[in-house]
Amino acid sequence: MAIVNPRASRVIDARDKEIGRLGDYTGQAFIVIGALAAMLMAVAEWDWFWIADVIYLFFVLSAVLGDVAKIILYRKSVPTW
C-alpha cells in the first residue's frame, strides 16, 4: 500500500508522538544541565579545554540517554498521568 500511496507509510499515532516528546525532553534536560555546568565553569575561569569537554560530554549524554529513554518507553508503555 505504501508503494501506491507514500503518505500511508508515514502515519504516526498518538503513542509515537508521546514517546518522541518524552525522549526529547529527557535529552533536552541534559543539554540544560551541561550548559549550566559550562557557564559555572566559565565564571570560575576554568581552562577552555575543560569547558569544551563538559559541553561535548553533555551533548553526547543528551543524544544517548534521549534515545535510551525512547527505547525503554517503546518496550514498556507511556505513563498515563
Backbone as XML, in Angstrom:
<?xml version="1.0"?>
<chain id="A" units="angstrom">
  <residue number="1" name="MET">
    <atom name="N" x="0.819" y="-1.190" z="0.000"/>
    <atom name="CA" x="0.000" y="0.000" z="0.000"/>
    <atom name="C" x="0.870" y="1.263" z="0.000"/>
  </residue>
  <residue number="2" name="ALA">
    <atom name="N" x="2.037" y="1.187" z="0.631"/>
    <atom name="CA" x="2.910" y="2.355" z="0.692"/>
    <atom name="C" x="3.507" y="2.693" z="-0.668"/>
  </residue>
  <residue number="3" name="ILE">
    <atom name="N" x="3.592" y="1.713" z="-1.564"/>
    <atom name="CA" x="4.116" y="1.987" z="-2.903"/>
    <atom name="C" x="3.118" y="2.827" z="-3.682"/>
  </residue>
  <residue number="4" name="VAL">
    <atom name="N" x="1.844" y="2.517" z="-3.540"/>
    <atom name="CA" x="0.810" y="3.259" z="-4.253"/>
    <atom name="C" x="0.593" y="4.636" z="-3.631"/>
  </residue>
  <residue number="5" name="ASN">
    <atom name="N" x="0.558" y="4.685" z="-2.305"/>
    <atom name="CA" x="0.314" y="5.929" z="-1.589"/>
    <atom name="C" x="1.451" y="6.147" z="-0.582"/>
  </residue>
  <residue number="6" name="PRO">
    <atom name="N" x="2.456" y="6.973" z="-0.898"/>
    <atom name="CA" x="3.589" y="7.172" z="0.016"/>
    <atom name="C" x="3.187" y="7.775" z="1.362"/>
  </residue>
  <residue number="7" name="ARG">
    <atom name="N" x="2.091" y="8.494" z="1.407"/>
    <atom name="CA" x="1.651" y="9.090" z="2.674"/>
    <atom name="C" x="1.139" y="8.041" z="3.654"/>
  </residue>
  <residue number="8" name="ALA">
    <atom name="N" x="0.739" y="6.885" z="3.162"/>
    <atom name="CA" x="0.198" y="5.840" z="4.031"/>
    <atom name="C" x="1.263" y="5.273" z="4.959"/>
  </residue>
  <residue number="9" name="SER">
    <atom name="N" x="2.533" y="5.310" z="4.545"/>
    <atom name="CA" x="3.595" y="4.750" z="5.378"/>
    <atom name="C" x="4.042" y="5.723" z="6.465"/>
  </residue>
  <residue number="10" name="ARG">
    <atom name="N" x="3.603" y="6.975" z="6.396"/>
    <atom name="CA" x="4.023" y="7.975" z="7.372"/>
    <atom name="C" x="2.974" y="8.251" z="8.435"/>
  </residue>
  <residue number="11" name="VAL">
    <atom name="N" x="2.124" y="7.316" z="8.689"/>
    <atom name="CA" x="1.092" y="7.508" z="9.701"/>
    <atom name="C" x="1.729" y="7.363" z="11.083"/>
  </residue>
  <residue number="12" name="ILE">
    <atom name="N" x="1.539" y="8.368" z="11.914"/>
    <atom name="CA" x="2.100" y="8.365" z="13.258"/>
    <atom name="C" x="0.945" y="8.447" z="14.246"/>
  </residue>
  <residue number="13" name="ASP">
    <atom name="N" x="0.918" y="7.518" z="15.170"/>
    <atom name="CA" x="-0.169" y="7.538" z="16.142"/>
    <atom name="C" x="0.218" y="8.389" z="17.352"/>
  </residue>
  <residue number="14" name="ALA">
    <atom name="N" x="-0.711" y="8.560" z="18.255"/>
    <atom name="CA" x="-0.506" y="9.422" z="19.421"/>
    <atom name="C" x="0.578" y="8.868" z="20.341"/>
  </residue>
  <residue number="15" name="ARG">
    <atom name="N" x="0.686" y="7.543" z="20.415"/>
    <atom name="CA" x="1.696" y="6.931" z="21.289"/>
    <atom name="C" x="3.107" y="7.265" z="20.792"/>
  </residue>
  <residue number="16" name="ASP">
    <atom name="N" x="3.330" y="7.213" z="19.468"/>
    <atom name="CA" x="4.638" y="7.556" z="18.911"/>
    <atom name="C" x="4.997" y="9.010" z="19.190"/>
  </residue>
  <residue number="17" name="LYS">
    <atom name="N" x="4.033" y="9.898" z="19.059"/>
    <atom name="CA" x="4.285" y="11.313" z="19.343"/>
    <atom name="C" x="4.639" y="11.526" z="20.809"/>
  </residue>
  <residue number="18" name="GLU">
    <atom name="N" x="3.937" y="10.838" z="21.697"/>
    <atom name="CA" x="4.189" y="10.979" z="23.135"/>
    <atom name="C" x="5.564" y="10.427" z="23.503"/>
  </residue>
  <residue number="19" name="ILE">
    <atom name="N" x="5.930" y="9.293" z="22.929"/>
    <atom name="CA" x="7.243" y="8.715" z="23.204"/>
    <atom name="C" x="8.343" y="9.625" z="22.673"/>
  </residue>
  <residue number="20" name="GLY">
    <atom name="N" x="8.170" y="10.174" z="21.487"/>
    <atom name="CA" x="9.147" y="11.103" z="20.941"/>
    <atom name="C" x="9.292" y="12.349" z="21.788"/>
  </residue>
  <residue number="21" name="ARG">
    <atom name="N" x="8.180" y="12.849" z="22.259"/>
    <atom name="CA" x="8.206" y="14.053" z="23.097"/>
    <atom name="C" x="8.923" y="13.796" z="24.419"/>
  </residue>
  <residue number="22" name="LEU">
    <atom name="N" x="8.620" y="12.682" z="25.076"/>
    <atom name="CA" x="9.258" y="12.370" z="26.353"/>
    <atom name="C" x="10.753" y="12.097" z="26.186"/>
  </residue>
  <residue number="23" name="GLY">
    <atom name="N" x="11.135" y="11.429" z="25.100"/>
    <atom name="CA" x="12.554" y="11.205" z="24.839"/>
    <atom name="C" x="13.301" y="12.498" z="24.567"/>
  </residue>
  <residue number="24" name="ASP">
    <atom name="N" x="12.662" y="13.400" z="23.832"/>
    <atom name="CA" x="13.284" y="14.699" z="23.568"/>
    <atom name="C" x="13.420" y="15.524" z="24.840"/>
  </residue>
  <residue number="25" name="TYR">
    <atom name="N" x="12.430" y="15.477" z="25.703"/>
    <atom name="CA" x="12.518" y="16.198" z="26.974"/>
    <atom name="C" x="13.663" y="15.674" z="27.824"/>
  </residue>
  <residue number="26" name="THR">
    <atom name="N" x="13.858" y="14.364" z="27.814"/>
    <atom name="CA" x="14.960" y="13.777" z="28.569"/>
    <atom name="C" x="16.293" y="14.276" z="28.013"/>
  </residue>
  <residue number="27" name="GLY">
    <atom name="N" x="16.436" y="14.281" z="26.705"/>
    <atom name="CA" x="17.664" y="14.763" z="26.093"/>
    <atom name="C" x="17.899" y="16.243" z="26.327"/>
  </residue>
  <residue number="28" name="GLN">
    <atom name="N" x="16.852" y="17.034" z="26.247"/>
    <atom name="CA" x="16.994" y="18.476" z="26.446"/>
    <atom name="C" x="17.379" y="18.811" z="27.888"/>
  </residue>
  <residue number="29" name="ALA">
    <atom name="N" x="16.962" y="17.987" z="28.820"/>
    <atom name="CA" x="17.334" y="18.228" z="30.219"/>
    <atom name="C" x="18.848" y="18.136" z="30.390"/>
  </residue>
  <residue number="30" name="PHE">
    <atom name="N" x="19.482" y="17.196" z="29.699"/>
    <atom name="CA" x="20.933" y="17.073" z="29.807"/>
    <atom name="C" x="21.653" y="18.207" z="29.101"/>
  </residue>
  <residue number="31" name="ILE">
    <atom name="N" x="21.070" y="18.757" z="28.048"/>
    <atom name="CA" x="21.679" y="19.924" z="27.398"/>
    <atom name="C" x="21.645" y="21.120" z="28.347"/>
  </residue>
  <residue number="32" name="VAL">
    <atom name="N" x="20.541" y="21.292" z="29.051"/>
    <atom name="CA" x="20.428" y="22.403" z="30.002"/>
    <atom name="C" x="21.419" y="22.233" z="31.141"/>
  </residue>
  <residue number="33" name="ILE">
    <atom name="N" x="21.527" y="21.023" z="31.677"/>
    <atom name="CA" x="22.481" y="20.772" z="32.763"/>
    <atom name="C" x="23.906" y="21.045" z="32.290"/>
  </residue>
  <residue number="34" name="GLY">
    <atom name="N" x="24.241" y="20.600" z="31.078"/>
    <atom name="CA" x="25.579" y="20.843" z="30.543"/>
    <atom name="C" x="25.853" y="22.317" z="30.317"/>
  </residue>
  <residue number="35" name="ALA">
    <atom name="N" x="24.853" y="23.052" z="29.836"/>
    <atom name="CA" x="25.033" y="24.493" z="29.620"/>
    <atom name="C" x="25.247" y="25.223" z="30.939"/>
  </residue>
  <residue number="36" name="LEU">
    <atom name="N" x="24.488" y="24.834" z="31.958"/>
    <atom name="CA" x="24.679" y="25.460" z="33.268"/>
    <atom name="C" x="26.042" y="25.123" z="33.856"/>
  </residue>
  <residue number="37" name="ALA">
    <atom name="N" x="26.475" y="23.886" z="33.689"/>
    <atom name="CA" x="27.794" y="23.496" z="34.189"/>
    <atom name="C" x="28.896" y="24.267" z="33.466"/>
  </residue>
  <residue number="38" name="ALA">
    <atom name="N" x="28.775" y="24.405" z="32.145"/>
    <atom name="CA" x="29.772" y="25.150" z="31.378"/>
    <atom name="C" x="29.780" y="26.625" z="31.761"/>
  </residue>
  <residue number="39" name="MET">
    <atom name="N" x="28.603" y="27.179" z="32.012"/>
    <atom name="CA" x="28.534" y="28.576" z="32.413"/>
    <atom name="C" x="29.197" y="28.790" z="33.774"/>
  </residue>
  <residue number="40" name="LEU">
    <atom name="N" x="28.947" y="27.888" z="34.704"/>
    <atom name="CA" x="29.579" y="27.999" z="36.014"/>
    <atom name="C" x="31.090" y="27.809" z="35.926"/>
  </residue>
  <residue number="41" name="MET">
    <atom name="N" x="31.530" y="26.922" z="35.045"/>
    <atom name="CA" x="32.962" y="26.737" z="34.857"/>
    <atom name="C" x="33.604" y="27.983" z="34.236"/>
  </residue>
  <residue number="42" name="ALA">
    <atom name="N" x="32.890" y="28.649" z="33.331"/>
    <atom name="CA" x="33.408" y="29.873" z="32.725"/>
    <atom name="C" x="33.488" y="30.998" z="33.754"/>
  </residue>
  <residue number="43" name="VAL">
    <atom name="N" x="32.491" y="31.059" z="34.637"/>
    <atom name="CA" x="32.514" y="32.080" z="35.692"/>
    <atom name="C" x="33.683" y="31.828" z="36.641"/>
  </residue>
  <residue number="44" name="ALA">
    <atom name="N" x="33.968" y="30.548" z="36.893"/>
    <atom name="CA" x="35.085" y="30.191" z="37.773"/>
    <atom name="C" x="36.428" y="30.254" z="37.043"/>
  </residue>
  <residue number="45" name="GLU">
    <atom name="N" x="36.411" y="30.629" z="35.755"/>
    <atom name="CA" x="37.599" y="30.816" z="34.923"/>
    <atom name="C" x="38.442" y="29.551" z="34.793"/>
  </residue>
  <residue number="46" name="TRP">
    <atom name="N" x="37.772" y="28.434" z="34.504"/>
    <atom name="CA" x="38.486" y="27.194" z="34.215"/>
    <atom name="C" x="39.064" y="27.287" z="32.809"/>
  </residue>
  <residue number="47" name="ASP">
    <atom name="N" x="39.943" y="26.367" z="32.499"/>
    <atom name="CA" x="40.522" y="26.330" z="31.151"/>
    <atom name="C" x="39.435" y="26.017" z="30.120"/>
  </residue>
  <residue number="48" name="TRP">
    <atom name="N" x="39.636" y="26.543" z="28.902"/>
    <atom name="CA" x="38.663" y="26.320" z="27.831"/>
    <atom name="C" x="38.527" y="24.840" z="27.501"/>
  </residue>
  <residue number="49" name="PHE">
    <atom name="N" x="39.627" y="24.107" z="27.648"/>
    <atom name="CA" x="39.608" y="22.680" z="27.348"/>
    <atom name="C" x="38.549" y="21.960" z="28.176"/>
  </residue>
  <residue number="50" name="TRP">
    <atom name="N" x="38.498" y="22.225" z="29.463"/>
    <atom name="CA" x="37.547" y="21.535" z="30.338"/>
    <atom name="C" x="36.113" y="21.980" z="30.067"/>
  </residue>
  <residue number="51" name="ILE">
    <atom name="N" x="35.928" y="23.231" z="29.762"/>
    <atom name="CA" x="34.585" y="23.727" z="29.438"/>
    <atom name="C" x="34.077" y="23.070" z="28.157"/>
  </residue>
  <residue number="52" name="ALA">
    <atom name="N" x="34.929" y="22.980" z="27.155"/>
    <atom name="CA" x="34.538" y="22.336" z="25.896"/>
    <atom name="C" x="34.259" y="20.850" z="26.110"/>
  </residue>
  <residue number="53" name="ASP">
    <atom name="N" x="35.047" y="20.201" z="26.955"/>
    <atom name="CA" x="34.813" y="18.785" z="27.242"/>
    <atom name="C" x="33.470" y="18.558" z="27.934"/>
  </residue>
  <residue number="54" name="VAL">
    <atom name="N" x="33.122" y="19.430" z="28.857"/>
    <atom name="CA" x="31.835" y="19.290" z="29.546"/>
    <atom name="C" x="30.681" y="19.504" z="28.577"/>
  </residue>
  <residue number="55" name="ILE">
    <atom name="N" x="30.793" y="20.488" z="27.702"/>
    <atom name="CA" x="29.736" y="20.725" z="26.715"/>
    <atom name="C" x="29.585" y="19.509" z="25.803"/>
  </residue>
  <residue number="56" name="TYR">
    <atom name="N" x="30.711" y="18.976" z="25.318"/>
    <atom name="CA" x="30.660" y="17.805" z="24.446"/>
    <atom name="C" x="30.081" y="16.601" z="25.179"/>
  </residue>
  <residue number="57" name="LEU">
    <atom name="N" x="30.511" y="16.381" z="26.408"/>
    <atom name="CA" x="30.014" y="15.250" z="27.193"/>
    <atom name="C" x="28.501" y="15.304" z="27.352"/>
  </residue>
  <residue number="58" name="PHE">
    <atom name="N" x="27.973" y="16.464" z="27.662"/>
    <atom name="CA" x="26.535" y="16.559" z="27.875"/>
    <atom name="C" x="25.744" y="16.506" z="26.565"/>
  </residue>
  <residue number="59" name="PHE">
    <atom name="N" x="26.333" y="16.928" z="25.441"/>
    <atom name="CA" x="25.658" y="16.720" z="24.159"/>
    <atom name="C" x="25.570" y="15.234" z="23.827"/>
  </residue>
  <residue number="60" name="VAL">
    <atom name="N" x="26.652" y="14.506" z="24.092"/>
    <atom name="CA" x="26.639" y="13.054" z="23.850"/>
    <atom name="C" x="25.646" y="12.379" z="24.787"/>
  </residue>
  <residue number="61" name="LEU">
    <atom name="N" x="25.670" y="12.742" z="26.076"/>
    <atom name="CA" x="24.710" y="12.174" z="27.027"/>
    <atom name="C" x="23.278" y="12.485" z="26.621"/>
  </residue>
  <residue number="62" name="SER">
    <atom name="N" x="23.057" y="13.673" z="26.105"/>
    <atom name="CA" x="21.721" y="14.049" z="25.661"/>
    <atom name="C" x="21.228" y="13.131" z="24.559"/>
  </residue>
  <residue number="63" name="ALA">
    <atom name="N" x="22.077" y="12.900" z="23.567"/>
    <atom name="CA" x="21.678" y="12.051" z="22.442"/>
    <atom name="C" x="21.479" y="10.607" z="22.886"/>
  </residue>
  <residue number="64" name="VAL">
    <atom name="N" x="22.416" y="10.080" z="23.643"/>
    <atom name="CA" x="22.351" y="8.673" z="24.032"/>
    <atom name="C" x="21.198" y="8.416" z="24.995"/>
  </residue>
  <residue number="65" name="LEU">
    <atom name="N" x="21.094" y="9.218" z="26.042"/>
    <atom name="CA" x="20.059" y="8.969" z="27.038"/>
    <atom name="C" x="18.663" y="9.318" z="26.526"/>
  </residue>
  <residue number="66" name="GLY">
    <atom name="N" x="18.556" y="10.265" z="25.616"/>
    <atom name="CA" x="17.259" y="10.537" z="24.991"/>
    <atom name="C" x="16.773" y="9.348" z="24.180"/>
  </residue>
  <residue number="67" name="ASP">
    <atom name="N" x="17.698" y="8.733" z="23.431"/>
    <atom name="CA" x="17.327" y="7.547" z="22.652"/>
    <atom name="C" x="17.062" y="6.337" z="23.542"/>
  </residue>
  <residue number="68" name="VAL">
    <atom name="N" x="17.834" y="6.190" z="24.609"/>
    <atom name="CA" x="17.589" y="5.091" z="25.552"/>
    <atom name="C" x="16.215" y="5.250" z="26.197"/>
  </residue>
  <residue number="69" name="ALA">
    <atom name="N" x="15.856" y="6.475" z="26.526"/>
    <atom name="CA" x="14.531" y="6.713" z="27.110"/>
    <atom name="C" x="13.426" y="6.331" z="26.127"/>
  </residue>
  <residue number="70" name="LYS">
    <atom name="N" x="13.621" y="6.639" z="24.842"/>
    <atom name="CA" x="12.627" y="6.262" z="23.831"/>
    <atom name="C" x="12.510" y="4.755" z="23.705"/>
  </residue>
  <residue number="71" name="ILE">
    <atom name="N" x="13.649" y="4.060" z="23.722"/>
    <atom name="CA" x="13.618" y="2.593" z="23.632"/>
    <atom name="C" x="12.910" y="1.993" z="24.829"/>
  </residue>
  <residue number="72" name="ILE">
    <atom name="N" x="13.199" y="2.510" z="26.014"/>
    <atom name="CA" x="12.536" y="1.997" z="27.221"/>
    <atom name="C" x="11.040" y="2.253" z="27.160"/>
  </residue>
  <residue number="73" name="LEU">
    <atom name="N" x="10.645" y="3.425" z="26.685"/>
    <atom name="CA" x="9.219" y="3.720" z="26.579"/>
    <atom name="C" x="8.528" y="2.852" z="25.538"/>
  </residue>
  <residue number="74" name="TYR">
    <atom name="N" x="9.226" y="2.503" z="24.449"/>
    <atom name="CA" x="8.640" y="1.593" z="23.464"/>
    <atom name="C" x="8.485" y="0.195" z="24.050"/>
  </residue>
  <residue number="75" name="ARG">
    <atom name="N" x="9.464" y="-0.236" z="24.851"/>
    <atom name="CA" x="9.399" y="-1.579" z="25.440"/>
    <atom name="C" x="8.307" y="-1.688" z="26.502"/>
  </residue>
  <residue number="76" name="LYS">
    <atom name="N" x="8.202" y="-0.656" z="27.301"/>
    <atom name="CA" x="7.171" y="-0.664" z="28.341"/>
    <atom name="C" x="5.971" y="0.077" z="27.790"/>
  </residue>
  <residue number="77" name="SER">
    <atom name="N" x="5.470" y="1.014" z="28.485"/>
    <atom name="CA" x="4.363" y="1.786" z="27.952"/>
    <atom name="C" x="4.528" y="3.242" z="28.357"/>
  </residue>
  <residue number="78" name="VAL">
    <atom name="N" x="3.786" y="4.096" z="27.696"/>
    <atom name="CA" x="3.813" y="5.507" z="28.022"/>
    <atom name="C" x="3.030" y="5.705" z="29.321"/>
  </residue>
  <residue number="79" name="PRO">
    <atom name="N" x="3.638" y="6.401" z="30.284"/>
    <atom name="CA" x="2.904" y="6.605" z="31.546"/>
    <atom name="C" x="1.659" y="7.466" z="31.332"/>
  </residue>
  <residue number="80" name="THR">
    <atom name="N" x="0.601" y="7.096" z="31.979"/>
    <atom name="CA" x="-0.623" y="7.896" z="31.915"/>
    <atom name="C" x="-0.683" y="8.751" z="33.166"/>
  </residue>
  <residue number="81" name="TRP">
    <atom name="N" x="-0.889" y="9.998" z="32.995"/>
    <atom name="CA" x="-0.884" y="10.934" z="34.126"/>
    <atom name="C" x="-2.262" y="11.103" z="34.656"/>
  </residue>
</chain>
